[in-house]
Amino acid sequence: ITNYLVAINLDDNCPLSDKITTIFSGTDFVSSPSISKDGKFFAWISWQHPNMPWDKSKLHVAKLSSNISLENEKILVDIDNVSVCQPKWTDDNELIHINDASGYSNVYITQGFNSSDFNLRTRHLSPSAKNFSPAMWVLGLQTYDILDSDHLVVSWCENGKTFLGTMNIRNGQLEQWQIKYYPKENIACNDARIVALVNSPFDLPIVLEIKNGTFKTLSRKKENN
């Protein structure tokens, strides 16, 4: 079995032979493709046997050309026994990711993608004894999302308890929300609207919408008969 990252042409007039274009290959596993909102930059995760993604994984970045090919590829994270996950772009073409180099799965930010010389700088945004992501047991985890140009909505685990709140992208300041729910590793934001899968000690899991300081249940798990 070989794993690739591919681009799929959605034009109905595109010949079938040209529908799928391989843009990255050569590693045993590849996941988590992330494109910047302006379409200029691309990030993804890879790992090799015998490692699992929670043992050691790499974070790649590149410029994305108009013909859907990668240019100036760089590996941002490639450290023995360090796992990296969840690359995501801010509105300002800064790359957020999580890795466990500190012993905890903390948040990092890489800047400099818009510079003419592609001079990148990565800094530790949240040095703390908190895990902002579990091990990547499955693909598609989303324990945080971009709220606006200055904030992330994040979930984290500390001393066996999970929390939900915001993190300032500029200085890493964390604000815990005082709510009765506990996040379950799925968060999405769009236009100041936040949707999260949450748990409660008093209720079954629900899909919760948070907007303008109000809470609304969108879906609820049904009890087993």
N, C-alpha and C positions, 0 to 999 in steps of 0.2 A: 504494500500500500504506500502510495506517495501522496504527500500533502503539498498543496500550492495555495498561493493567494492569486485570485483571478479577478478580472474585470468582465462584466457581462453587459453587452450592448443591448439596450432596451428598444432600439429603433426597429419597428416591424419590417422595415425594408432592408435591414442588414442581412446579408447572406448567412445561412446557418453556419457555414465554415468559419465565419469571422465573429460569431456571437461571443465566444469566450476567448479572452486573451490572458495568458499567464504573465503576472507582473513580478512574482517572487517565487523562488523554489530553491532546493538545495539543502533544506534542513529536514530532520525527521518529522517535526511538528511545527505548525505555524497557526497563530490565532490572533484575535483581537484587532483586526484592521480598523484604523481610525483616520478619517480624513478631516483636515481643517475646514472650517466653514467656507473659506474662500477658494477651496479646492487646490491650494498651492502646496500643501505639505501632507505627509503620510507617516503614520507610525504603526508598528505591529510588534508582536511577541513571537519568539521562536524558542525551541528547546530540542535537545538531542538525547537519544538513548545513551546510557540507561537512565538518565534523569527523568523525573516527572516535573511538571511545571512548578511544583512547590519545593523541589530540590534545588534546581538552578534553571534560570531562563534568561533570555536576552531581550532587551528593548532596542528596536531598530527605528531609525527615522530617515526620511529622504524627502527631496523635492519631487513633486508630482508634475510631470510635463503635460503639455496639452494633448499629446498622443498616448496618454495613460502609460507612461513608462517612468521608472524611478531614476533619479539623478542625485549625485552627492550623498549616497547612502552612508550613514554613520551608525555605529552601535553605541548607544548612550549608557547602557548598563550591561556588563558582562563580568560578573564577580563570582568566584567559587562559592557555592552554598548560599547564594542569594537569589531569591525569587522576586520577579517583577510582574506587575499586572495592571490592568485597567488604564491604558493610555487614553487620554481624552484632551481635546483642544479647547482652549478658551476662545472668546471672540477676538482676542488680540494676538492670536497665533502663538500662544504660550502653551507648552505641553505639560499637563498634570499626569503623574503616574504614582503608583504605590510600590515600594519595595521594602524588604525586611533586612537591609544591611545593618541597621542599628540593633537588631534583635527583636524589633517590633515592626509590624507592617505600617509604616508611616508614609505621609504624603510628601512628594517632591514636585518641584516646578522647574522646567527648563525654558530659558528665554534666549533670544538672539536669533530666532528663525528669520525675522524680517531684515536682519543686517545683510549688507551686500556680500560679506565674506563668510556668511553662514557660521559665525563665531558663537558657539552655544555655551551657555553657563547653566549648570544645574545646582539648585540649593535645596536643602532640607527645610521643608515648610513647616513641619509639625514635630519637632523633637520631643517625644513623650513616650511613656510606657502604655501606649494605647495601640490597639490593632484596628486599622481602618479598612481592613479586608481580611476575610478568612483565607485559608489555603485555597488555591484554584482547583478544587475537586471537580468542578464542572465548568464548561465554557459559558460565557455570557454574564458573569457576575457584574453587578452594577451597584456598588455600595456607596457611590457618591455621584453627583452630577453638577454641571455648571449652572448656577442660579442666575448670575449676572456678571458684569465685568470685574467685580470685586469680591464675589463670594461663591463658595461651593456649598451645596447641601451635602452633609456627610453623615454617615453612621459609623459607630465605633464600638469596640468591646474593651472594657476595663474592669479588672477584678471580677470577671465572670458575668458582668451585666452589660447590656447593649444600650446605646444612647443615640439620639438623633439631634442634629443641630446644624449650625453654619460654621464655615471656616473662612476667614479673610484671606484672599489670594495673595495680598501684598505682604502681610506680616504673620500669617499663620494663626492669628487670634481665633480661639474656638469659643463658640457660644452654645451651650446646651439648652435645648428646648425643654421646658417643663410641661411634658404631656404624659398621659397615662399609657401610651403605646410604646412598644419596643420594635425597632426595625428588623426586617428579615431579608437583608441583602439585595433588595430591589428598590431603586430610587430613580425617578425621572423628573426632569424639570423642563418647562417651556413657558415663556412669557409670564414669569412670576407665579406659575402654577406648578405645584409639586404633587406628585403621585408616588405613594410608597406602599409596599406590602408590609404590614405590621402585625404584631401580636399584642395580646393583652392578657393579664392574669385573670380577667373577668369575662373574656369573650373569645370566640373563635377568630382565627386570622381574617383580616379584612384588607381590602384595597382602599387606602385612605387618600383623599384629596385635601391639600392644604392650600388655601388661597386667601389673600388679604386677611390673614389671621383667623380664618374660620376653617372648620373641619367638616368634611362630608364623606360619608361612607359610599363608595362606588360599587363595591361588591363584597359579599360575605361568604365565607366557606360554610357549606351546609353540614349539619350534623349527620353522622352516619345513623341509618335506621337500625 
